[in-house]
Each structure stands twice: as C-alpha cells, then as structure tokens.
Amino acid sequence: MSTEGPPPAPRGRPGCLLVPARTKTAVALLYDEESENAYDVRLKLTKEVLTIQKQDVVCVGGSHQGRNHRTVTLRRQAVSGLGLSIKGGSEHNVPVVISKIFKDQAADQTGMLFVGDAVLQVNGINVENATHEEVVHLLRNAGNEVTITVEYLREAPAFLKLPLGSPGPSSDHSSGASSPLFDSGLHLNGNSSNTAPSSPSSPIAKDPRYEKRWLDTLSVPLSMARISRYKAGAEKLRWNAFEVLALDGVSSGILRFYTAQDGADWLRAVSANIRELTLQNVKMANKCCSPSDQVVHMGWVNEKLQGADSSQTFRPKFLALKGPSFYVFSTPPVSTFDWVRAERTYHLCEVLFKVHKFWLTEDCWLQANLYLGLQDFDFEDQRPYCFSVMAGHGKSHVFNVELGSELAVWEKSFQRATFMEVQRTGSRTYMCSWQGEMLCFTVDFAMGFTCFESKTKNVLWRFKFSQLKGSSDDGKTRVKLLFQNLDTKQIETKELEFQDLTAVLHCIHSFLAAKVASAGSCWASDSRESGHQTAPDGCPALYPPSWH
C-alpha cells in the first residue's frame, strides 16, 4: 500500500476519491456454482473482517427438544384451517417448506413455526422425499389435530422466493408470483371430518420458545485478502458479484448483489478496507527496513499467463515496490525472511510500466462510472484495468486489477518508487562495445550520458539529457543515440552495442522520467501513447521501438 495518501488520478482519466474504510451491513445472495442456487445471507463488514451470516431458528427459552428438529401440534381452525402455505417438493429437487404464515391463525399461534421451515413429518409420516401434492394431501386430510416435524432450512434456494429476512412467524409477506413453484395455501379449512371450532394452538409456559436470528457462519479476515470478480480458470466476469479470499485460504464464496449499484458499493467498500489494512502492514514492515529499502506499495493483482490463448487465463500474484526492486510473489510476504522467496525480482530502474489504454468513450459520466467500478465494458478479448511491466531481455508481464482506482494507485506508485530509486542510485553503468572495443556507458542523474574506455577510464564523450534528440535501435543489441552538439548545433550519432539492450533503454527512460519529475512537470499517462515527451529542459523521453 502506498505510504502516502490517495494519489491524484492520472490526467486523461476521470478522477476518483478512494473510498475510506467503513463498516456496512446488508443482505445479499451466496451463489453456489455447482448447484446454480443462491441463498440469502447477511454481510457484516468491519475494518478487519467480513462476516457471513445465515438465518436459523434458535431456542430462546423453555425446554429444548434437542437437535434442530421441532415437533408442533396444530389445531385446525374452522375458517382459517392451519394458517400456513407451503412450497417445494421432490419434483423440484427441494424439500417442502413453509412459505407463508398467516397472522393470528393456527400456525402463528404456536410461536414455533417459521417461514423457511422444511416439513419433515406429518403425523409421523416421513415426507422428506414427498412431492408437493403428496404433502398437501396429507395436511388437508390429517384431521383437526395435525402434528408436524420441521427443521429450519438455512440454505433455502432463492427461487423458492421466501420472504427475505422474515423476522418470525407473525410475518405476512407475499411469496412472489414469479416463483416457478406452486404456493399451496392451507389457511382454508381442509377436508376434516369435524369442522367444529377447536381451541387455539397457543404455546404453554413449559414449551420451548424459538426465534429466527442471523447467526455468524463464516468470518473472512481482510488483512492481505484479495477480491476476484472472475470465475476461476475463465475470463467470465461475474456481474454484480465477487469473491473475497483470505490469506489463509478461507473464501467468502461468491457474493451476489441485487443491483449493480449495491455490487459496486460493496466491492469498493471491501477493497478500501483491505487497502487500509495493507497500509498498516506496509508501515509495520518499514519499521524494520532501512530508509533506502522502504516499501512504497504492495497488493494483489492478476497476471496473464504467458503464451495463453484467446481465453487469456489469469492467475493471482502479489506485487511489491520496495527499495530498489519490483517483486512478484505467489503469496504475500508476511515476515522479513519472505522477501527472498519472490518468484521474480527486477531493478526498478530497468523496468518500464505502461497502462493499457481502454478509455474508449468521450462520455465523461460513463468514464467516471467505469473508473469507480459502477459499470463495465463488455470486453470480449481482454480485461479492463490492465498494465504491463516490461523488463530486461524482452521479459514482460501483463497484470489486471479489479478497480480503476487501484490502477491509478499502481501507476503513481511506480512513478514514485522509480523516482526515489533514481535519486538514491544517482547513476548506473553498463558494459558495452563498439567495433570490437570494450566500453562503459553511464547514465547519471546530474551529468547525463558518459561513454568511457573500460580499461583506461578515458572519457570518449559526454552529453546532457537535454542534448538527446532521438534514438533508434535494431530491437536486439544495437542502439543509435542522437545528440545535438551545443556549439555547432549539429546532430552527432553515437552507436553502441549492449548485451541487454532493453534494460539499458528502460534505465535511460527511468532517468529521463525522474529528470522531468524533478523539474516539476506532470508525467501524464497520455504521453505514453505518442511515444515521446519533451521535458522542460528540452530532453525527449525514450521508449523501446516496440512500444511506439
């Protein structure tokens, strides 16, 4: 996490204030990809933990019967019958559940039945695998006293359309006409042989008392956690949904939201809390690091697999900008010893950072929505919010983040980390050759470019940054640098050969960018698209030909 406050948005993109850490509570859906069912859950977000809650019926008084089963005797009323409705059945591969309880009628008066209860037995007859019509027939022909055994269905599929967050048996909510399952009402008098009024089904003092409550079922620690909006192993974006994965492997499951606004709001809120915790980890790590080896920024990204086909499979990686280096990890470093186990380590002065241009619209409001994560383009061949890091010997990495604000932070952090390293280093020297002679080429932040003989240290030529007017190379080992002579105003061409030309060109670019930044110029991202940038002192930025 950046050790400074939220950076300003790069020029050419809509600005965004990063969402502060917050606490939130809301009802959402937990989606099961295997069964393709979604279940009602409640989310509780704090600064450190995301808690998943599910509804259950708990005993709050009296003598508990044990297990989660409740056996209740209903006395059929002359007019209103049993006072409940049911849905489901084995023909739908779901249990029969109570979908309505009518206020002040038989089922409500027991205080022991709840919307969402699965019916297990009717008068001792097991109905767990019964069809809807079979259960309806049993209930309607069971006589004036009907004994049913129920168990609250904590993971009721959303297509049952049960009232969301129903507080108890007195709720009288509609089950929704859009449900594909028939809602059979048993609140009318059934085919009982005796229709005389019966005493109310009221609980007595020694009977257990039950309430429906939201109970914690899973806690996902947010420190070093990551968020994924994509289906694992595929490029399919989960609309209005995401998954939170903790450092210890605990997953929230796929959380789906009812509207795009809700999904975006929760995505940004959880991201902000993760970001704040990462900032705390950065501050703790920097207490053990020297001033020249401070962590500037770190966090989760997704890396595109090298050589991947059109499916463009990505895998999670943890990146860090620390001291002189750019690190790529498979898992976050949690101790000082973990920094040596990075999968890749590159010198910051020898890598080139590039944001992939995807702002395809002139609609500023749409751009702002995209940047905030409120709306997405329908990308068929790539993910949005991507950036590349190009290293020496032609190595490159393509990364993706979940929000435009995260992309802006990475861009600003790379600029800041590179600038700090250039100032700390001051200069870098590379071995080179020309016409069989071994030479040394130095890029110096204060003096510019110097070429000298490796053995005698005799300086062959020296130019300021402002004298560099252009360059060209063969994409392999040779480069031509075009300098303007201050006296004659003529262009002088200096040709050199390097073992790792890419690293040298990236180093030149880093020093030029730092020179521009030190002069107070805004290093705008738009300049990368044209390939050249003129600094205040007249020096052009240098880019590898493949990036023009």
Phi and psi in degrees as a GROMACS rama.xvg file:
@    title "Ramachandran Plot"
@    xaxis  label "Phi"
@    yaxis  label "Psi"
@TYPE xy
-62.2499  139.475  SER-2
-81.8788  -4.86924  THR-3
-106.452  176.425  GLU-4
-69.2958  -179.349  GLY-5
-57.5453  128.396  PRO-6
-75.984  154.99  PRO-7
-67.3164  149.322  PRO-8
-67.1369  141.991  ALA-9
-60.0613  147.61  PRO-10
-64.8363  140.017  ARG-11
100.744  -5.45117  GLY-12
-129.249  154.868  ARG-13
-63.7597  142.298  PRO-14
-75.4516  164.268  GLY-15
-156.231  129.317  CYS-16
-86.4899  124.812  LEU-17
-64.6069  138.435  LEU-18
-70.3598  128.073  VAL-19
-70.6087  161.871  PRO-20
-59.4663  144.611  ALA-21
-153.037  167.631  ARG-22
-114.156  143.679  THR-23
-148.059  154.115  LYS-24
-139.117  134.377  THR-25
-163.224  160.203  ALA-26
-93.9801  134.917  VAL-27
-140.37  -169.528  ALA-28
-118.143  137.978  LEU-29
-101.033  114.514  LEU-30
-96.4077  131.062  TYR-31
-102.59  111.168  ASP-32
-68.9116  -28.4312  GLU-33
-70.5728  -50.2624  GLU-34
-87.713  -13.2521  SER-35
60.9983  27.8337  GLU-36
-104.671  153.271  ASN-37
-123.228  139.932  ALA-38
-121.564  144.014  TYR-39
-68.7876  131.573  ASP-40
-139.204  161.363  VAL-41
-114.867  135.438  ARG-42
-104.162  134.745  LEU-43
-123.623  115.53  LYS-44
-106.866  124.039  LEU-45
-116.907  -177.942  THR-46
-65.871  -23.5312  LYS-47
-119.48  -17.4198  GLU-48
-141.579  142.655  VAL-49
-107.194  118.471  LEU-50
-106.785  132.996  THR-51
-101.325  125.382  ILE-52
-116.41  144.159  GLN-53
-124.101  150.232  LYS-54
-76.5708  143.454  GLN-55
-150.722  161.932  ASP-56
-99.8208  124.761  VAL-57
-121.608  149.905  VAL-58
-82.4228  125.529  CYS-59
-113.494  2.0132  VAL-60
178.182  161.775  GLY-61
82.1389  -168.447  GLY-62
-90.3805  115.043  SER-63
-77.7037  137.814  HIS-64
-79.0152  -9.78057  GLN-65
90.307  160.615  GLY-66
52.2461  -157.199  ARG-67
-110.048  6.01332  ASN-68
-84.7938  143.818  HIS-69
-126.408  131.65  ARG-70
-109.459  122.024  THR-71
-127.078  137.202  VAL-72
-103.374  122.831  THR-73
-103.57  138.464  LEU-74
-106.494  112.831  ARG-75
-61.4102  132.125  ARG-76
-93.0963  151.746  GLN-77
-60.8605  -39.3451  ALA-78
-101.007  -44.9127  VAL-79
-96.2773  -0.839971  SER-80
64.0676  -134.391  GLY-81
-85.9334  -16.1056  LEU-82
74.6507  32.6621  GLY-83
-149.979  164.752  LEU-84
-126.971  154.108  SER-85
-128.351  157.393  ILE-86
-136.412  166.54  LYS-87
91.0652  -172.026  GLY-88
147.515  161.634  GLY-89
-61.5687  -27.1112  SER-90
-66.077  -16.2779  GLU-91
-106.493  5.40861  HIS-92
61.5021  30.037  ASN-93
-137.411  154.428  VAL-94
-71.5304  163.107  PRO-95
-76.4822  127.438  VAL-96
-126.313  155.347  VAL-97
-77.0462  120.049  ILE-98
-104.337  -18.0192  SER-99
-146.292  145.101  LYS-100
-130.42  124.561  ILE-101
-92.3675  131.53  PHE-102
-58.0591  134.7  LYS-103
65.6262  13.873  ASP-104
-104.268  -177.216  GLN-105
-52.0382  -52.0971  ALA-106
-63.9863  -38.224  ALA-107
-66.8208  -36.3007  ASP-108
-69.7895  -21.29  GLN-109
-69.8376  -30.6476  THR-110
69.7664  10.2615  GLY-111
-122.553  1.92712  MET-112
-116.56  146.118  LEU-113
-139.048  148.716  PHE-114
-60.1135  128.109  VAL-115
104.157  -5.76076  GLY-116
-71.0344  130.483  ASP-117
-86.5956  133.004  ALA-118
-84.7781  119.763  VAL-119
-100.035  -39.287  LEU-120
-141.507  148.08  GLN-121
-127.567  113.779  VAL-122
50.9423  43.3658  ASN-123
83.6216  -5.50112  GLY-124
-91.6174  123.977  ILE-125
-70.9087  127.42  ASN-126
-123.264  19.0325  VAL-127
-62.9186  -29.0828  GLU-128
-113.13  20.6473  ASN-129
-85.2005  156.089  ALA-130
-78.6431  168.235  THR-131
-58.8387  -48.2603  HIS-132
-66.1423  -33.2025  GLU-133
-64.3654  -41.6718  GLU-134
-69.5139  -41.5702  VAL-135
-58.092  -44.1661  VAL-136
-62.3721  -43.9793  HIS-137
-62.2995  -45.4299  LEU-138
-67.2474  -36.7904  LEU-139
-78.187  -16.6732  ARG-140
-121.076  25.9591  ASN-141
-94.3849  1.6772  ALA-142
92.9337  -174.194  GLY-143
-74.7597  -28.3005  ASN-144
-111.089  122.3  GLU-145
-121.081  120.852  VAL-146
-102.06  120.634  THR-147
-122.708  143.562  ILE-148
-108.755  129.615  THR-149
-130.848  162.049  VAL-150
-144.363  132.148  GLU-151
-66.6216  129.48  TYR-152
-88.7872  99.0327  LEU-153
-67.3682  -32.4075  ARG-154
-114.234  67.138  GLU-155
-77.1203  121.951  ALA-156
-53.843  140.495  PRO-157
-61.7165  -25.624  ALA-158
-72.5297  -8.1421  PHE-159
-70.9939  -15.5172  LEU-160
56.4384  42.4448  LYS-161
-73.9358  150.332  LEU-162
-58.4088  127.067  PRO-163
-74.9187  126.581  LEU-164
67.3979  30.1732  GLY-165
-59.4552  125.058  SER-166
-76.0276  -20.2  PRO-167
173.364  -168.223  GLY-168
-69.7736  -17.757  PRO-169
-84.341  -0.438854  SER-170
-71.1061  139.61  SER-171
-129.052  79.5758  ASP-172
-107.723  151.993  HIS-173
-75.1767  144.035  SER-174
-86.9604  -7.68639  SER-175
92.3984  121.848  GLY-176
-73.2799  -12.5483  ALA-177
-81.553  -4.49445  SER-178
-65.1465  138.444  SER-179
-77.4385  -7.25403  PRO-180
-102.758  141.921  LEU-181
-72.346  136.57  PHE-182
-104.623  103.008  ASP-183
-90.3349  119.151  SER-184
-84.8171  130.509  GLY-185
-117.833  27.8733  LEU-186
-90.5079  -6.03026  HIS-187
-97.5146  158.342  LEU-188
-64.4392  130.52  ASN-189
-86.1755  -165.132  GLY-190
-87.203  54.281  ASN-191
-78.63  146.081  SER-192
-73.2455  -18.6874  SER-193
-129.926  112.667  ASN-194
-102.73  13.5818  THR-195
-66.8411  149.162  ALA-196
-57.4675  141.439  PRO-197
-117.405  163.692  SER-198
-67.5013  151.031  SER-199
-61.7821  153.228  PRO-200
-87.4886  61.522  SER-201
-92.8207  143.521  SER-202
-73.1043  153.141  PRO-203
-104.961  169.724  ILE-204
-59.5859  -39.2398  ALA-205
-79.9243  -11.3023  LYS-206
-67.303  146.037  ASP-207
-66.8551  150.033  PRO-208
-112.29  138.648  ARG-209
-124.682  151.751  TYR-210
-138.276  150.4  GLU-211
-92.8852  125.499  LYS-212
-136.377  156.936  ARG-213
-84.7579  124.265  TRP-214
-118.052  140.982  LEU-215
-64.106  128.494  ASP-216
-119.432  -21.0411  THR-217
-157.931  136.336  LEU-218
-121.593  126.972  SER-219
-110.713  106.709  VAL-220
-65.2009  137.225  PRO-221
-93.1432  -12.3439  LEU-222
-64.0405  121.335  SER-223
63.5931  18.0508  MET-224
-77.4569  164.216  ALA-225
-131.458  159.215  ARG-226
-117.377  139.27  ILE-227
-129.716  129.894  SER-228
-104.53  -0.376789  ARG-229
-112.173  147.936  TYR-230
-67.4245  135.038  LYS-231
-58.7708  131.237  ALA-232
74.8567  10.9137  GLY-233
-143.677  167.142  ALA-234
-99.6736  15.5905  GLU-235
-80.1201  118.834  LYS-236
-78.3087  132.841  LEU-237
-84.6449  107.698  ARG-238
-70.8913  134.425  TRP-239
56.7429  28.7597  ASN-240
-149.209  153.424  ALA-241
-158.14  170.02  PHE-242
-127.585  138.758  GLU-243
-109.596  125.427  VAL-244
-118.637  122.296  LEU-245
-78.4773  165.894  ALA-246
-61.9123  -32.1315  LEU-247
-86.0768  7.59793  ASP-248
95.2504  -8.19952  GLY-249
-66.3498  133.42  VAL-250
-116.439  141.56  SER-251
-71.8218  -15.1305  SER-252
81.8749  175.485  GLY-253
-83.265  115.001  ILE-254
-96.2649  119.799  LEU-255
-112.828  140.993  ARG-256
-116.678  157.458  PHE-257
-76.0376  -26.8015  TYR-258
-134.042  158.718  THR-259
-62.9933  -36.0961  ALA-260
-63.4515  -45.0856  GLN-261
-61.6719  -44.4918  ASP-262
-61.2328  -44.3645  GLY-263
-66.6913  -39.5665  ALA-264
-63.5875  -45.0183  ASP-265
-68.8735  -37.8378  TRP-266
-59.6367  -46.1317  LEU-267
-69.8401  -35.6522  ARG-268
-67.3084  -46.8513  ALA-269
-64.4158  -41.4916  VAL-270
-60.5562  -41.196  SER-271
-64.4357  -40.5025  ALA-272
-68.1755  -38.8343  ASN-273
-62.2061  -41.5694  ILE-274
-62.8717  -41.7963  ARG-275
-65.6494  -39.5042  GLU-276
-67.5388  -37.0095  LEU-277
-64.8906  -38.4396  THR-278
-60.4981  -40.595  LEU-279
-63.3667  -40.9109  GLN-280
-64.0532  -37.8115  ASN-281
-62.6726  -44.9763  VAL-282
-63.2231  -39.6909  LYS-283
-65.6349  -42.5246  MET-284
-64.4461  -37.5324  ALA-285
-70.6703  -18.3399  ASN-286
-67.2611  -24.1867  LYS-287
-99.9042  3.60695  CYS-288
-112.851  150.882  CYS-289
-70.5294  160.505  SER-290
-57.2224  -26.3224  PRO-291
-89.6726  0.0912615  SER-292
-129.855  35.8328  ASP-293
-78.1581  148.18  GLN-294
-80.2041  124.168  VAL-295
-90.6194  -42.3627  VAL-296
-162.058  148.157  HIS-297
-156.885  156.843  MET-298
168.883  172.343  GLY-299
-80.0865  144.57  TRP-300
-141.802  178.846  VAL-301
-119.068  129.816  ASN-302
-103.381  132.97  GLU-303
-72.159  131.093  LYS-304
-65.8588  135.759  LEU-305
-65.32  132.359  GLN-306
75.8467  11.1968  GLY-307
-66.9823  149.052  ALA-308
-80.3828  -159.466  ASP-309
-63.1127  -18.6577  SER-310
-70.5448  -20.3473  SER-311
49.8775  58.3879  GLN-312
-65.4036  136.927  THR-313
-115.389  157.396  PHE-314
-136.056  149.33  ARG-315
-71.9386  139.775  PRO-316
-138.607  154.311  LYS-317
-113.253  121.135  PHE-318
-107.169  151.481  LEU-319
-145.87  139.553  ALA-320
-109.487  109.025  LEU-321
-139.038  121.664  LYS-322
55.5557  -124.736  GLY-323
-87.5241  1.2065  PRO-324
-123.278  156.063  SER-325
-112.904  121.985  PHE-326
-108.783  144.474  TYR-327
-122.691  118.384  VAL-328
-116.659  156.726  PHE-329
-86.8751  -30.1916  SER-330
-135.515  153.074  THR-331
-64.6287  146.556  PRO-332
-75.839  123.391  PRO-333
-110.008  -6.31252  VAL-334
-141.383  168.186  SER-335
-64.5657  -25.622  THR-336
-77.0438  -18.6338  PHE-337
-73.8743  -16.7141  ASP-338
-67.9486  -19.6886  TRP-339
-84.2673  -6.42801  VAL-340
-102.189  20.9771  ARG-341
-63.3262  143.219  ALA-342
-67.414  -38.8206  GLU-343
-139.872  143.01  ARG-344
-136.187  127.895  THR-345
-127.374  148.082  TYR-346
-76.5585  131.292  HIS-347
-59.2909  -32.6731  LEU-348
-71.2812  -13.0589  CYS-349
-115.967  20.1217  GLU-350
-122.748  155.779  VAL-351
-123.354  126.525  LEU-352
-99.3654  136.17  PHE-353
-144.595  125.881  LYS-354
-82.1508  134.292  VAL-355
-77.4003  127.879  HIS-356
-75.5378  124.572  LYS-357
-139.615  7.31602  PHE-358
-80.3499  90.5615  TRP-359
-96.2737  -0.594317  LEU-360
-121.214  150.726  THR-361
-93.3828  -4.20588  GLU-362
-74.5259  108.82  ASP-363
-66.4075  -33.1692  CYS-364
-69.8247  -39.2124  TRP-365
-65.6378  -40.1976  LEU-366
-60.5496  -41.9814  GLN-367
-63.6722  -40.994  ALA-368
-64.3417  -40.6449  ASN-369
-63.4631  -42.4709  LEU-370
-66.2464  -37.3847  TYR-371
-78.3712  -12.2674  LEU-372
87.3853  13.1461  GLY-373
-81.677  -15.7052  LEU-374
-151.321  152.17  GLN-375
-128.869  146.939  ASP-376
-74.5588  153.675  PHE-377
-88.2994  78.5147  ASP-378
-75.9989  123.581  PHE-379
-90.7603  -27.692  GLU-380
-123.185  1.44126  ASP-381
-161.339  160.422  GLN-382
-86.5791  150.765  ARG-383
-77.3555  173.854  PRO-384
57.7929  52.8379  TYR-385
-109.746  151.296  CYS-386
-144.226  156.935  PHE-387
-115.522  148.239  SER-388
-124.619  114.414  VAL-389
-103.688  127.48  MET-390
-115.06  -171.683  ALA-391
-68.5654  162.276  GLY-392
58.2298  27.6333  HIS-393
76.8472  7.20204  GLY-394
-72.6341  140.735  LYS-395
-146.96  153.788  SER-396
-130.251  140.513  HIS-397
-115.034  124.698  VAL-398
-120.852  156.344  PHE-399
-134.263  141.981  ASN-400
-120.188  170.498  VAL-401
-86.371  -25.0796  GLU-402
-131.721  149.952  LEU-403
-62.5661  -33.511  GLY-404
-64.634  -34.8731  SER-405
-67.0342  -37.8967  GLU-406
-61.923  -41.8101  LEU-407
-64.1368  -38.4384  ALA-408
-66.101  -41.978  VAL-409
-63.1988  -42.0911  TRP-410
-61.7415  -48.0147  GLU-411
-65.6234  -37.6241  LYS-412
-67.2918  -39.7381  SER-413
-61.5318  -43.3674  PHE-414
-61.4614  -45.5316  GLN-415
-67.0209  -45.2618  ARG-416
-63.4267  -41.4099  ALA-417
-65.3829  -43.9221  THR-418
-59.8271  -44.9437  PHE-419
-63.261  -39.0967  MET-420
-69.9555  -39.0495  GLU-421
-61.4361  -43.0352  VAL-422
-66.0027  -39.2134  GLN-423
-66.5518  -45.0997  ARG-424
-71.0095  -46.4253  THR-425
83.497  -43.8037  GLY-426
-160.029  157.253  SER-427
-137.89  139.94  ARG-428
-120.543  137.384  THR-429
-126.566  142.125  TYR-430
-74.7382  139.234  MET-431
-148.69  -178.878  CYS-432
-152.051  159.263  SER-433
-156.65  125.666  TRP-434
54.633  42.9464  GLN-435
81.829  -2.90812  GLY-436
-99.6777  129.41  GLU-437
-78.2888  128.113  MET-438
-130.431  170.81  LEU-439
-123.766  138.313  CYS-440
-122.178  122.36  PHE-441
-116.255  133.222  THR-442
-106.799  117.449  VAL-443
-120.015  131.37  ASP-444
-62.0431  -32.7914  PHE-445
-91.8947  -38.3375  ALA-446
-101.5  -21.1054  MET-447
101.323  -130.12  GLY-448
-110.874  134.66  PHE-449
-136.266  135.962  THR-450
-121.631  129.087  CYS-451
-143.623  161.667  PHE-452
-71.8174  136.918  GLU-453
-68.1181  -30.5853  SER-454
-87.8372  -52.362  LYS-455
-87.7676  -14.8885  THR-456
64.6343  16.2227  LYS-457
-71.6606  124.846  ASN-458
-73.5489  124.368  VAL-459
-89.7953  -41.4309  LEU-460
-160.725  157.684  TRP-461
-148.195  134.626  ARG-462
-136.891  150.868  PHE-463
-79.5665  164.003  LYS-464
-58.8243  -37.5067  PHE-465
-67.842  -15.2419  SER-466
-86.9611  -13.4353  GLN-467
-75.0923  118.026  LEU-468
-111.388  -7.90466  LYS-469
171.077  176.015  GLY-470
-160.029  161.603  SER-471
-154.193  155.539  SER-472
-151.217  168.997  ASP-473
-92.31  6.05956  ASP-474
75.1558  5.32101  GLY-475
-124.169  -76.7005  LYS-476
-132.583  -21.7805  THR-477
-102.616  142.881  ARG-478
-137.407  144.418  VAL-479
-113.13  123.684  LYS-480
-107.416  128.52  LEU-481
-104.51  113.81  LEU-482
-114.562  148.313  PHE-483
-99.8853  124.299  GLN-484
-69.9768  126.963  ASN-485
-67.4927  -26.8285  LEU-486
-85.7662  -50.2436  ASP-487
-91.427  -13.6572  THR-488
63.8628  10.6909  LYS-489
-86.7837  153.929  GLN-490
-86.4464  126.754  ILE-491
-108.296  132.1  GLU-492
-101.503  125.066  THR-493
-115.789  121.173  LYS-494
-111.799  130.474  GLU-495
-135.644  160.643  LEU-496
-126.24  127.864  GLU-497
-121.103  150.993  PHE-498
-69.6949  -40.5395  GLN-499
-122.781  83.3064  ASP-500
-63.4634  -39.1133  LEU-501
-59.2059  -44.527  THR-502
-61.8513  -38.0542  ALA-503
-66.8278  -45.1432  VAL-504
-62.8899  -39.691  LEU-505
-64.8642  -38.2473  HIS-506
-63.6042  -44.2573  CYS-507
-60.1086  -44.419  ILE-508
-59.792  -42.8495  HIS-509
-63.1701  -42.6937  SER-510
-69.1739  -38.5377  PHE-511
-63.9681  -43.5969  LEU-512
-62.5029  -41.2457  ALA-513
-65.1041  -35.9172  ALA-514
-64.587  -42.7715  LYS-515
-62.9214  -45.4928  VAL-516
-62.5492  -39.6247  ALA-517
-67.3532  -24.0528  SER-518
-84.2743  0.120008  ALA-519
87.2229  14.3725  GLY-520
-84.2663  148.505  SER-521
-82.7371  116.061  CYS-522
-82.2189  81.7623  TRP-523
-74.0503  143.779  ALA-524
-66.6624  -25.4302  SER-525
-63.5614  -25.3406  ASP-526
-64.7033  -26.5294  SER-527
-66.07  -27.2879  ARG-528
-72.2039  -30.3109  GLU-529
-85.9186  -24.0101  SER-530
95.4108  -13.7028  GLY-531
-138.386  148.638  HIS-532
-142.379  133.309  GLN-533
-99.0811  123.175  THR-534
-79.9471  167.607  ALA-535
-56.6725  -31.4631  PRO-536
-91.9209  8.17795  ASP-537
94.782  3.07232  GLY-538
-87.0187  135.088  CYS-539
-84.8204  150.357  PRO-540
-75.3217  149.02  ALA-541
-113.501  132.532  LEU-542
-131.655  145.814  TYR-543
-59.2834  146.441  PRO-544
-56.5604  -34.73  PRO-545
-67.4269  -10.8714  SER-546
-104.178  1.36701  TRP-547
